[in-house]
Amino acid sequence: MQAFILIQTEVGKATSIAQQIAGLSGVLTSEDVLGPYDVVVRIEAAGADEMPAVVQRIQQVAGITRTLTCQVAASA
């Protein structure tokens, strides 16, 4: 099971937050981006009951102000 997490950060912290998140368990990719969100992360978990733990690890990173999780409907 995979999902994208769209993240808003405190001003000027997107790059360092993306780097911190990249090292967390369950994170496939973590990129700082331009637009309404500052960081886009792709995560993977073995099942639906493990997904919240991955999301929670990300949300605990200092400097994150808001997240939006979008579950992937089907992985190719």
N, C-alpha and C positions, 0 to 999 in steps of 0.2 A: 504494500500500500504506500502510495506517495502523495505528497502535497506540496504546494508552493506556499510560502509565507511571505507576505508583503509587509515591510517594516518601515515605520517612520521613526527617525532618531532625533536626538537633540542636534542643534546646528553644529556642523563641523565634525561630527563623530561617525559619519557613515562608513568611511574607509576602515577605521579601527574596529568598529563593531562587526563589519563584514568579515574581517580577518579573525576576530575572536570566535565568531559563529562557525567559521569554516572548520575549526578544530573540534567541534562538538560531535559526540556520538549520534549517528542517525542523519547527519547533514551530508548531502551529496554535493551541492554547490552553494556558494554564497557570494553574491556580487553586489557591489555598490552601483547604483543606477541613477539616472536623471529622471525627474518627473515627480508626481505626487507622492511616491514612495521613495525611500532612500536606499533600501537594501532588499533584494529578492533572493530568497533561499529555497532550495528544493530539498525536501527531506524524505526519508524512507523509514518505514516501520514494518515489522513482521505482520502486524494485524491492527485492527481498529482499536483494540484495548491498549496497545503500546504507543499509538500516535500521540495521546495527550502528554506522555512523559517527554517525548522529543520536543514538543511545542513548549512545554514548561521550561526545559533547559534553556531554550532560546530566549524566552520572555524574561528570564532572570539576568540576562546580560545588562549591565548598567548602561544607561544612555538611550535605551529603547523607550519611546513614548507611546507607540501604538502598533498592534499587529493585526493582520487579516489573514486567516488560513483558508486556502482554497484546495480542497482535496481533488486529486486527479481522478477522473472518471474511469479511465482504463489506460494502463501503461502498454506501450507498443513493444 
